[in-house]
Amino acid sequence: MPCNSITKYKGMAKDKLTKVKIYTNQKSPRLFKNKFLELLTKSHPLIIDIMYAIIAYFLISYYYNHYDQNIGAITFQFFFGFFSWTLGEYLMHRFLYHRLDDATYDTGVQYLFHGIHHYFPDDDSRTVLPPVPSLGIAALFFGIFYLIIGRYAFTFGPGFMIGYCAYMTVHYTIHKVPPPKRFNWWWNYHNIHHYQQHDRAFGVTNPFWDFVFRTLPEKNRRTVDIEVAKPGEEFLKKHSK
C-alpha cells in the first residue's frame, strides 16, 4: 500500500528517509474504473513522436508560407525552442510532478502524472505522458509563446515540442533498455533520482539546469529507503477513480 509505505521526507537524509515500496517488473494498477478514461492514461513514445512531428511540420510550414522564408532564421528559432525545452523539462519535473514542500509524489496530480511511475518504474506504458493531457499542456505552452513572441511561436514552438519528444524517448529508453557497458551516464543519473535522492537529479536529458539551480545529486546522500515488493504482492488501488 503505497501511501502507508511512505514516510514524509523532512530535511536531509540524516534526518529522515522517505520509505518507498516499488513494484518492479509489474504493470501498474488502473487509475480509472472507466475503460475509456483508463485507456487515455497510457501511451507509447512512438505515438507521441509521430503526433508532434506532424504538428511541428505544419506549424513551421505555416510560418514559412505566411511570415518568413529565411531558412537560417527558422533553424535558429527552432533550436532555441529545442534548448528551451530542457528548462521546461526541469521545471515541470521539479515543481509539477513532485510536491513543492517535500518532493513526494504519492497523492493528487503528482501521483496521477508521475508518482505511479515511481512505484512501477518498469511499466513502459506509464513512462510517457499520454496524448490527451500532453496535447492540453502543449496547447497551453503554445498559447503562452504566441502571447509573448507572436509569430515566432510557429518556429520556437516546434523546437520545444521536438525537445519534449527527445526527452520522452530518452526517458522511455532508460526504463525499457538495459544500460550499455559504455555511455551509460543517462541510466546512472536517472537511477539516482528514482532510488537514492528523489529531490535531486530532475533533469533527464542533461544535468545543466540541476547545476544552475543546485539540485545536482550529492555524494553519499540518500533521501529514499527503497523496499522492493515481492512478486505478485498487491498494490492497493486507493487512487482509482
KOLVEXPA-398185 format. One line per 5 residues: number of its first residue (from 1); their letters; for each residue z negated, x, y negated of N, C-alpha, C. Coordinates in pm, 1 decimal, m for minus. Atoms other than C-alpha are relative to their C-alpha. Example, Ala and Ser with C-alpha at 12.3 -4.5 7.8 and 13.67 -1.06 7.14 Angstrom:
% KOLVEXPA-398185
1) as) 0.0/89.0/119.0/m780.0/1230.0/450.0/0.0/90.0/m120.0 | 6.0/m82.0/119.0/m714.0/1367.0/106.0/m73.0/m77.0/m109.0 $
***
This chain:
% KOLVEXPA-398185
1) mpcns) 0.0/85.5/118.4/0.0/0.0/0.0/0.0/88.9/m123.1 | m15.5/m102.4/102.3/127.3/197.6/m298.4/m98.2/m10.4/m114.3 | 87.0/11.4/117.1/m85.1/55.7/m577.7/m140.3/49.0/31.0 | 134.0/m43.4/m35.8/m408.5/118.5/m391.2/m3.7/146.6/40.1 | m1.9/m140.1/m40.4/m293.0/461.3/m280.5/8.5/92.3/m119.4 $
6) itkyk) m14.3/m82.6/119.3/m261.7/580.1/m640.7/m130.1/2.7/m77.9 | 111.8/m17.9/91.4/m549.7/720.0/m839.6/57.6/41.4/m134.0 | m59.5/m28.3/129.4/m463.1/719.9/m1207.4/m27.3/143.2/m43.7 | 7.4/m138.5/42.5/m393.4/1065.5/m1339.5/m69.2/10.1/m135.3 | 69.8/m24.9/125.2/m626.5/1190.9/m1609.8/m2.9/149.4/m27.0 $
11) gmakd) 3.4/m139.1/40.1/m559.3/1519.2/m1777.5/71.4/91.7/96.4 | m62.8/m99.9/m83.5/m468.6/1833.2/m1594.1/m40.9/m17.9/144.9 | 22.3/14.3/m143.1/m460.4/1875.6/m1219.4/m143.4/34.4/39.8 | 135.5/m39.2/m34.9/m803.0/2036.1/m1218.7/m98.6/m115.2/m19.6 | 88.8/112.3/23.9/m949.9/1708.4/m1345.0/14.4/m108.8/106.0 $
16) kltkv) m21.3/105.3/m96.8/m789.2/1454.6/m1115.9/144.6/m1.3/46.0 | m133.7/8.5/m54.7/m488.8/1426.9/m886.9/42.1/m145.4/13.4 | m55.6/130.8/m30.1/m261.1/1126.8/m857.7/36.3/m0.8/148.3 | m26.6/7.1/m143.2/m262.9/1033.5/m490.3/113.6/m98.8/26.2 | m119.3/79.8/m23.1/74.9/904.3/m378.2/39.0/6.2/147.2 $
21) kiytn) m49.9/6.5/m137.4/185.7/787.6/m36.0/149.9/m24.4/m4.9 | m145.4/14.5/0.3/557.8/839.6/18.6/48.8/m35.4/140.9 | m56.5/48.5/m125.6/777.3/689.0/288.0/135.3/67.9/19.4 | m120.8/m78.5/m18.4/1031.2/946.7/399.2/86.9/m59.4/110.2 | m97.8/45.2/m99.9/1345.9/864.2/595.2/m11.9/m149.7/28.6 $
26) qkspr) 10.4/144.4/m15.1/1289.4/492.6/536.0/71.2/m69.2/m115.4 | m57.2/83.1/104.1/1467.2/219.4/345.4/m112.8/m69.3/m75.6 | 102.0/63.6/83.2/1269.4/69.0/58.1/m2.8/m150.6/25.5 | 10.3/145.1/m19.5/1144.1/m291.2/73.5/79.0/m75.6/m105.7 | m69.5/85.0/95.5/1308.9/m578.9/m103.9/m78.0/m7.9/m130.6 $
31) lfknk) 61.6/21.7/130.1/1242.4/m614.3/m474.5/0.1/m147.8/m36.6 | m12.6/142.2/29.9/1353.3/m978.2/m489.8/23.3/m78.5/129.1 | m22.3/87.2/m114.4/1340.5/m1259.8/m237.5/140.3/m59.3/m2.5 | m134.8/51.6/14.5/1668.7/m1393.8/m374.5/102.3/105.7/44.1 | m94.5/m96.9/m55.8/1955.7/m1228.2/m183.3/94.2/55.1/m105.8 $
36) flell) m92.9/m45.6/102.9/2187.0/m1213.0/m483.8/m67.9/99.0/m94.4 | 72.4/m91.4/88.0/1925.1/m1055.5/m710.4/m29.6/131.8/70.8 | 27.1/m121.5/m76.2/1834.3/m809.5/m435.2/124.9/86.7/9.8 | m125.3/m73.6/m7.6/2200.0/m712.0/m399.3/25.8/78.3/m127.7 | m23.1/m64.3/129.5/2207.5/m626.5/m769.1/m89.4/121.3/m23.6 $
41) tkshp) 92.4/m112.2/19.3/1927.9/m368.3/m723.9/45.8/126.6/71.9 | m45.4/m115.5/m78.0/2131.4/m134.5/m501.9/141.3/37.8/m39.6 | m134.4/m44.8/34.4/2438.3/74.7/m559.9/28.1/135.6/63.8 | m43.7/m131.5/m47.0/2632.7/387.7/m468.7/62.3/71.9/m119.1 | m51.0/m70.2/118.7/2725.5/659.7/m718.6/150.6/m10.0/m17.5 $
46) liidi) m145.3/8.9/11.6/3096.1/628.9/m638.5/40.6/m125.2/m78.2 | m28.3/123.7/73.1/3092.9/270.1/m767.6/m21.9/20.1/m149.8 | 32.6/m22.8/141.2/2927.1/377.1/m1092.2/98.6/98.3/m62.7 | m95.5/m98.5/51.6/3156.9/680.0/m1131.8/133.7/m65.4/m34.0 | m128.7/66.1/22.6/3470.5/467.6/m1096.8/m10.2/m97.1/m117.4 $
51) myaii) 18.7/98.3/105.9/3332.2/196.4/m1324.3/2.3/65.5/m138.2 | 7.1/m63.0/131.7/3251.2/433.1/m1610.5/123.2/83.3/m32.0 | m125.5/m72.7/24.6/3566.6/642.0/m1565.0/104.6/m94.4/m57.6 | m94.9/99.6/50.8/3772.9/326.0/m1621.1/m35.4/m39.7/m143.4 | 43.7/38.3/135.4/3564.9/220.7/m1922.2/27.4/112.6/m99.1 $
56) ayfli) m22.2/m114.5/87.5/3584.0/571.6/m2069.4/147.7/15.7/m33.3 | m144.9/m12.2/21.9/3961.7/580.0/m2026.3/46.8/m100.5/m105.0 | m45.1/103.0/93.1/4012.8/252.8/m2212.0/m57.7/20.2/m140.4 | 58.6/m24.7/131.5/3772.3/345.3/m2492.1/72.8/113.1/m73.0 | m70.9/m112.9/61.2/3944.7/680.4/m2553.9/143.7/m40.0/m34.6 $
61) syyyn) m136.5/46.7/27.7/4287.7/515.1/m2528.7/2.9/m86.1/m126.1 | 7.5/84.5/119.8/4182.7/261.5/m2789.7/m11.6/86.6/m124.9 | 17.2/m89.2/115.7/4067.8/538.1/m3023.8/129.9/73.1/m30.0 | m124.7/m75.9/16.9/4388.6/736.1/m2967.2/108.5/m86.9/m62.7 | m106.9/88.8/46.2/4614.2/436.9/m3031.8/m27.9/m63.6/m136.1 $
66) hydqn) 34.1/72.7/123.1/4425.6/288.8/m3328.3/m56.7/87.3/m111.8 | 68.7/m78.7/101.7/4249.8/574.8/m3508.6/58.6/140.0/m19.9 | m33.3/m141.3/18.4/4341.8/936.0/m3442.1/60.6/54.8/129.5 | m65.4/m58.2/m117.4/4576.4/1123.6/m3207.5/m23.6/150.3/9.2 | 33.7/m142.7/m4.0/4419.2/1466.2/m3264.1/m76.8/28.8/129.6 $
71) igait) 58.7/m24.9/m131.7/4352.0/1582.1/m2908.0/m121.2/92.6/m10.2 | 110.8/m92.9/15.4/4127.0/1867.6/m3020.4/m125.7/m70.1/m48.6 | 114.9/74.3/53.5/3902.5/1636.0/m3221.2/m56.5/m94.9/105.3 | 45.5/91.3/m105.2/3888.8/1383.5/m2936.4/m77.9/75.6/106.6 | 66.9/m80.9/m102.8/3794.8/1656.9/m2690.5/m138.1/44.1/m46.9 $
76) fqfff) 129.5/m42.8/54.2/3518.6/1789.2/m2917.0/m98.9/m115.5/m1.5 | 89.1/116.3/7.6/3374.0/1442.5/m2974.2/m44.9/m43.4/139.3 | 33.3/37.0/m137.5/3386.6/1368.5/m2601.4/m109.6/91.7/55.5 | 97.4/m93.3/m57.2/3198.6/1684.7/m2502.8/m130.3/2.5/m77.8 | 124.4/14.9/74.5/2949.3/1637.3/m2783.0/m79.3/m118.0/55.8 $
81) gffsw) 65.3/113.3/m65.2/2873.6/1298.2/m2627.9/m53.1/37.8/136.7 | 42.3/m44.2/m132.9/2856.0/1461.2/m2285.4/m130.8/78.3/m9.0 | 122.7/m77.7/17.4/2595.5/1710.8/m2406.7/m114.6/m89.2/m46.7 | 104.4/87.8/52.3/2407.1/1439.1/m2594.3/m64.4/m82.1/110.4 | 59.6/74.1/m111.7/2358.8/1255.4/m2265.4/m121.5/72.4/55.6 $
86) tlgey) 112.0/m73.4/m58.9/2129.5/1535.4/m2148.7/m131.1/m32.5/m71.0 | 119.6/43.2/72.9/1887.1/1435.5/m2424.9/m37.8/m141.5/40.9 | 27.1/135.6/m45.8/1921.3/1069.8/m2326.8/m61.5/m1.3/139.1 | 54.2/m13.2/m136.1/1856.3/1166.5/m1964.9/m148.3/34.2/m3.5 | 139.0/m43.3/10.0/1535.3/1341.4/m2061.4/m88.7/m109.6/m56.9 $
91) lmhrf) 83.8/100.0/67.8/1405.4/1071.9/m2297.6/m21.2/m123.6/85.9 | 14.5/118.3/m84.3/1474.0/783.2/m2060.2/m90.4/27.8/119.3 | 82.5/m34.3/m115.7/1319.4/961.7/m1764.6/m146.8/14.0/m39.1 | 138.8/m25.1/40.6/1010.8/1062.6/m1956.4/m68.7/m124.1/m56.2 | 66.7/106.6/73.9/946.5/755.8/m2171.8/30.4/m141.8/48.2 $
96) lyhrl) m30.9/132.3/m54.2/1110.8/464.9/m1988.2/m37.4/m10.7/147.6 | 23.3/5.2/m144.9/1087.6/549.1/m1617.5/m142.3/35.6/38.9 | 140.6/m32.9/m23.4/732.5/687.0/m1643.2/m82.3/m57.8/m114.4 | 85.8/56.3/103.2/443.2/532.0/m1831.3/m35.4/106.7/m103.4 | 25.9/m93.8/108.0/362.1/688.6/m2166.0/m136.1/66.8/12.1 $
101) ddaty) 136.6/m53.1/4.4/m10.7/733.7/m2110.1/m29.7/99.7/111.6 | 37.5/m87.3/m112.1/m24.4/895.3/m1767.0/116.8/39.4/89.3 | m122.7/m35.4/m73.1/338.0/933.4/m1643.9/9.0/m64.3/138.1 | m9.7/67.4/m129.5/274.1/699.5/m1348.4/116.8/m97.7/m0.5 | m121.7/79.6/m17.5/538.3/461.7/m1215.8/m20.5/m111.7/102.1 $
106) dtgvq) 31.7/90.9/m110.1/364.6/209.9/m989.0/0.6/m148.1/m38.5 | 3.0/140.1/41.1/387.4/m110.4/m1195.2/113.6/m29.3/m97.3 | m90.7/46.6/103.3/621.9/m315.2/m1411.9/139.1/59.3/5.8 | m135.9/m52.3/11.3/953.1/m183.6/m1536.0/12.2/136.3/65.1 | m4.1/m133.9/m59.1/864.7/167.4/m1426.0/18.6/m6.7/151.7 $
111) ylfhg) m14.3/12.8/m145.1/829.2/53.6/m1064.5/139.6/m49.0/37.0 | m130.8/57.5/m32.9/1147.8/m156.4/m1064.4/113.2/100.4/m19.9 | m108.4/m92.0/32.4/1365.7/110.4/m1227.7/m12.3/135.1/70.4 | 16.0/m140.1/m40.1/1214.8/427.3/m1088.6/m109.1/24.1/103.9 | 112.6/m26.8/m89.0/882.4/404.5/m906.7/34.5/m15.4/146.1 $
116) ihhyf) m35.9/21.5/m140.1/1031.7/267.2/m587.6/76.2/119.9/55.9 | m70.5/m121.2/m42.1/1250.0/576.5/m577.0/m99.0/111.4/32.8 | 100.4/m101.3/m30.0/942.1/798.9/m589.0/m68.1/m28.2/134.3 | 63.9/34.7/m126.8/786.6/608.1/m298.0/94.0/15.5/118.3 | m100.6/m9.0/m106.0/1108.8/607.8/m95.3/110.7/96.6/m43.9 $
121) pddds) m95.4/m97.0/55.9/1284.5/931.1/m201.6/126.1/18.3/82.3 | m116.9/m19.0/m85.1/1526.4/925.7/92.3/88.4/m123.7/9.5 | m82.8/119.9/0.9/1662.8/576.1/30.1/110.5/19.8/m103.0 | m106.8/m35.0/93.1/2001.1/666.2/m118.9/54.0/m119.7/m77.6 | m45.1/117.3/76.1/2064.9/307.2/m230.2/m83.2/m21.4/m125.7 $
126) rtvlp) 87.2/14.8/117.3/1784.8/347.3/m487.9/4.0/121.5/m91.5 | m1.8/m121.6/81.3/1880.6/684.3/m636.3/83.2/m15.8/m127.1 | m79.7/23.2/120.4/2121.8/537.8/m893.2/m32.1/m137.6/m55.5 | 24.7/128.7/63.8/2075.7/258.6/m1143.6/117.0/m93.1/32.4 | m107.1/92.6/m38.3/2274.2/m48.1/m1023.0/88.0/m39.0/m118.5 $
131) pvpsl) m97.2/28.8/106.0/2579.2/m170.4/m1219.8/m49.9/m92.9/m110.3 | 36.2/98.6/101.9/2425.6/m470.5/m1397.8/m96.6/57.1/m104.2 | 86.4/m58.6/103.5/2126.6/m301.0/m1566.1/62.6/121.8/m65.8 | m66.4/m117.6/55.3/2335.9/12.6/m1609.7/97.1/m39.5/m110.2 | m94.7/46.1/100.8/2607.4/m177.5/m1798.8/m71.9/m54.7/m122.9 $
136) giaal) 77.5/51.3/111.6/2345.5/m350.3/m2010.4/m49.7/110.9/m90.2 | 49.3/m114.1/77.5/2193.9/m19.9/m2116.1/116.0/71.7/m68.9 | m117.2/m66.5/58.2/2540.6/131.3/m2172.1/51.2/m76.7/m121.3 | m45.3/81.7/112.8/2640.0/m159.9/m2396.9/m92.9/16.0/m119.3 | 96.8/m19.9/107.8/2320.7/m116.3/m2596.4/23.1/134.5/m68.3 $
141) ffgif) m25.5/m132.0/57.0/2386.4/254.7/m2641.9/128.2/0.4/m82.0 | m127.0/0.6/72.4/2747.8/193.9/m2742.2/m14.3/m73.4/m133.5 | 22.2/73.3/124.3/2637.7/m63.7/m2998.9/m72.9/83.8/m103.0 | 74.6/m87.9/90.4/2389.2/181.7/m3146.8/91.5/109.7/m54.1 | m91.7/m105.0/43.6/2652.6/457.0/m3154.2/98.4/m53.9/m105.5 $
146) yliig) m98.9/57.2/92.3/2901.2/225.8/m3329.2/m62.2/m26.7/m136.9 | 67.6/24.5/126.9/2647.2/129.6/m3593.3/m22.7/129.1/m77.8 | 33.2/m127.1/65.2/2570.3/495.9/m3662.1/125.0/80.4/m35.7 | m115.0/m89.8/21.9/2903.9/677.3/m3625.5/134.3/m73.5/m3.1 | m122.5/77.6/15.0/3156.4/393.9/m3638.9/102.0/26.0/109.1 $
151) ryaft) m110.0/m11.7/m96.0/3493.3/459.2/m3476.1/m17.3/115.6/98.7 | 18.7/m115.0/m89.2/3377.7/788.4/m3326.0/m78.8/m38.1/126.5 | 67.3/48.1/m120.9/3174.5/583.8/m3078.7/98.3/m13.8/115.4 | m100.8/17.5/m104.3/3502.8/534.4/m2891.3/33.9/131.1/70.3 | m20.1/m129.0/m67.4/3516.0/907.5/m2807.7/m133.6/62.6/39.7 $
156) fgpgf) 134.5/m49.3/m31.5/3148.8/1005.3/m2823.5/m58.9/m78.0/117.3 | 55.1/85.6/m105.2/3050.3/709.5/m2603.3/50.2/34.4/138.4 | m48.9/m39.3/m131.8/3280.7/800.4/m2312.4/m59.3/132.0/49.7 | 63.9/m125.5/m40.7/3140.9/1154.2/m2313.1/m141.6/m22.9/48.2 | 137.0/37.4/m37.0/2791.8/1007.6/m2299.2/m0.5/m66.5/137.7 $
161) migyc) m8.8/68.7/m128.9/2896.6/783.4/m2008.6/28.6/96.8/114.5 | m34.9/m95.0/m106.5/3054.3/1064.8/m1808.1/m114.4/98.3/21.7 | 120.9/m81.0/m17.3/2745.0/1275.2/m1875.0/m98.9/m70.7/90.1 | 87.0/78.6/m88.4/2545.4/993.8/m1717.0/49.0/5.1/143.4 | m55.0/m6.7/m135.6/2780.1/995.3/m1418.4/m30.4/135.6/65.0 $
166) aymtv) 31.3/m132.9/m52.5/2728.5/1370.9/m1379.7/m146.2/7.2/42.6 | 142.6/3.0/m32.3/2350.8/1324.3/m1390.0/m25.5/m77.9/128.3 | 23.2/87.1/m113.2/2361.5/1040.5/m1140.3/51.8/62.4/129.5 | m57.7/m63.3/m118.3/2586.5/1232.0/m899.8/m85.3/117.4/46.3 | 89.4/m110.8/m34.5/2362.1/1538.8/m916.2/m127.3/m53.1/65.2 $
171) hytih) 122.9/57.6/m54.4/2054.8/1324.0/m854.5/21.2/m52.5/141.4 | m31.4/53.2/m132.7/2217.0/1147.8/m559.3/16.5/113.9/101.3 | m24.2/m113.4/m90.3/2327.8/1479.9/m409.3/m129.6/68.9/37.9 | 128.0/m65.4/m27.3/1979.6/1630.4/m440.9/m75.4/m73.4/110.4 | 76.0/78.1/m97.7/1831.3/1345.7/m235.4/77.2/m26.4/128.5 $
176) kvppp) m81.8/32.4/m116.6/2121.0/1299.3/6.1/38.6/121.4/82.1 | m53.0/m119.8/m65.2/2236.2/1652.1/86.2/m109.5/106.2/10.6 | 98.7/m107.5/m12.9/2009.5/1927.1/227.0/31.6/113.9/m95.8 | m26.3/m108.4/95.6/1965.2/2215.4/m18.2/71.3/116.2/66.6 | m67.6/m117.9/m55.2/2200.9/2508.3/35.9/m91.8/121.6/m4.5 $
181) krfnw) 81.0/m121.9/0.2/2063.1/2853.5/105.8/8.2/70.2/m135.7 | m18.0/m56.9/132.5/2205.4/2972.4/m225.4/28.9/m112.2/m98.9 | m24.1/97.8/106.6/2232.6/2787.1/m556.2/m75.6/m130.6/25.9 | 81.5/119.0/m30.2/1950.5/2553.7/m460.4/m97.6/m32.0/m113.3 | 92.4/18.9/111.2/1787.6/2551.8/m805.2/m24.8/m147.2/m26.9 $
186) wwnyh) 15.8/142.0/29.6/1853.8/2179.8/m865.2/m99.7/m66.4/94.3 | 89.8/60.6/m100.3/1675.6/2085.2/m543.2/m144.4/42.1/m26.4 | 136.0/m50.0/19.7/1373.1/2305.8/m608.7/m63.6/m58.1/m126.5 | 54.1/47.5/127.6/1333.1/2193.2/m970.2/m36.1/m148.5/8.3 | 26.1/143.3/m8.5/1358.5/1821.2/m895.7/m113.5/m29.7/97.2 $
191) nihhy) 110.3/20.1/m94.9/1123.3/1850.5/m599.6/m135.3/24.9/m65.3 | 124.8/m21.4/73.2/858.7/1985.0/m835.9/m42.0/m130.0/m68.0 | 31.2/127.2/66.7/881.7/1657.2/m1029.3/m50.3/m103.4/99.9 | 37.6/100.6/m98.9/853.7/1447.3/m714.5/m132.6/32.5/68.7 | 107.0/m32.6/m93.7/594.2/1637.7/m516.5/m109.0/91.4/m54.1 $
196) qqhdr) 103.0/m87.7/54.3/394.8/1863.7/m748.3/m52.2/m45.6/m136.7 | 40.8/31.0/137.2/393.5/1769.1/m1118.5/84.1/m116.1/m51.5 | m77.8/117.5/36.4/505.2/1413.8/m1190.6/14.6/m18.7/m150.5 | m9.3/6.9/145.7/455.4/1465.5/m1564.6/74.2/119.2/m58.5 | m80.6/m113.3/44.2/686.2/1767.6/m1583.3/137.5/m7.9/67.5 $
201) afgvt) m133.8/m10.8/m60.7/1047.1/1857.5/m1497.3/75.4/m132.5/m5.1 | m70.0/127.6/15.6/1201.4/1538.7/m1636.6/152.2/18.3/m1.4 | m143.3/m25.5/m4.4/1542.9/1699.6/m1670.0/47.4/12.4/143.8 | m55.2/m6.9/m135.4/1755.1/1653.2/m1358.4/119.4/94.3/3.6 | m117.8/m86.1/0.4/2082.8/1821.3/m1450.6/m29.3/138.5/m56.0 $
206) npfwd) 33.2/m130.1/57.8/1919.6/2100.0/m1653.6/m139.0/m6.9/m63.1 | 137.0/m1.4/53.8/1579.9/2210.6/m1791.7/m7.2/19.6/m151.1 | m2.9/m35.0/141.6/1689.9/2255.6/m2154.7/m100.0/m81.1/m80.6 | 89.5/82.0/81.1/1500.4/1959.5/m2300.7/m144.8/9.1/46.9 | 136.2/m29.9/m44.8/1197.5/2031.3/m2081.8/m53.3/122.3/m74.8 $
211) fvfrt) 39.1/m118.7/76.2/1193.4/2369.0/m2254.6/m29.3/m36.8/m145.3 | 15.5/37.6/140.9/1236.0/2214.5/m2600.6/m129.7/m77.7/m21.7 | 116.1/87.2/17.7/961.8/1953.4/m2551.2/m122.4/44.9/80.9 | 113.7/m63.5/m67.8/732.6/2182.2/m2348.6/m49.4/m80.4/120.3 | 38.1/67.4/m124.7/737.9/1990.3/m2021.9/55.5/74.4/121.5 $
216) lpekn) m37.8/m80.4/m116.1/852.6/2275.8/m1802.9/m116.5/4.6/98.3 | 109.2/m10.7/m98.0/654.0/2298.1/m1477.3/m82.2/126.0/m22.6 | 89.0/m114.9/11.6/354.9/2526.8/m1481.9/m30.9/55.0/138.9 | 26.9/m65.2/m128.3/294.4/2775.5/m1205.0/m141.7/m32.3/47.2 | 130.0/28.0/m64.0/9.9/2689.9/m964.5/m68.2/m124.0/m57.4 $
221) rrtvd) 54.5/124.8/51.6/m35.3/2344.5/m1118.1/48.6/m115.7/86.4 | m37.0/115.6/m80.4/m37.2/2017.7/m927.4/m67.6/m124.7/m56.8 | 55.7/125.2/49.6/m81.9/1659.7/m1050.4/8.5/m112.4/102.3 | m12.3/103.4/m103.2/8.3/1467.8/m734.9/m45.3/54.6/135.4 | 42.8/m31.4/m136.2/m150.3/1468.9/m392.6/81.8/m89.8/93.2 $
226) ievak) m95.2/76.7/m79.0/124.8/1360.9/m153.5/m52.4/m24.1/141.6 | 27.5/37.5/m137.5/49.3/1174.3/165.4/127.1/m62.7/57.7 | m120.7/52.4/m63.4/343.5/1110.8/398.4/m38.3/m109.3/97.6 | 31.2/113.1/m86.9/329.9/770.6/562.9/49.8/26.1/142.1 | m41.3/m12.0/m139.1/351.6/751.8/938.5/127.6/m80.3/23.8 $
231) pgeef) m122.7/75.7/m29.6/686.2/637.4/1085.4/m31.9/m145.4/32.7 | 21.6/141.8/m25.7/700.1/259.4/1076.0/m116.8/m60.3/m73.9 | 114.1/53.4/74.6/393.4/227.5/853.0/47.9/m96.4/m106.7 | m46.1/105.8/88.6/422.2/m87.9/645.9/m30.5/31.9/m145.6 | 15.4/m10.1/145.5/472.7/m76.1/272.7/m19.8/m140.4/m52.2 $
236) lkkhs) 29.5/134.8/47.6/311.7/m376.1/106.7/100.8/m41.9/m105.1 | m102.5/48.3/91.6/579.4/m580.5/m68.5/m63.4/m76.1/m116.7 | 72.9/65.6/107.9/346.2/m661.6/m356.3/88.4/m23.7/m121.1 | m81.9/7.8/120.5/619.3/m609.5/m612.9/118.8/m93.9/16.6 | m113.4/89.5/m18.8/869.8/m852.2/m460.3/m13.9/m123.4/m85.9 $
241) k) m1.3/114.5/90.0/968.9/m1140.2/m688.1/62.2/m121.4/70.3 $
***
